[in-house]
Amino acid sequence: MRLRGLASPFNASANVCRVLRLTLLAPDIAERILDGRQLEAATLPALMKGFPIEWDRQP
């Protein structure tokens, strides 16, 4: 059985948009993630669901 749609351009574009959104993280949050000190709310699955773009409203 072949799985269609997993590598479709639509899915790839959606994934790229979600990953690019991570560049909008506040600098202090990005630094904590890189240091391995992120808050529980700042896990990759949680961030991929979305977060506010205003730095003062981010987890």
Stockholm file with secondary structure:
# STOCKHOLM 1.0

chainA/1-59         MRLRGLASPFNASANVCRVLRLTLLAPDIAERILDGRQLEAATLPALMKGFPIEWDRQP
#=GR chainA/1-59 SS CCCCSTTCHHHHHHHHHHHHHGGGSCHHHHHHHHHTCCCGGGSHHHHHHCCCSSGGGCC
#=GC SS_cons        CCCCSTTCHHHHHHHHHHHHHGGGSCHHHHHHHHHTCCCGGGSHHHHHHCCCSSGGGCC
//
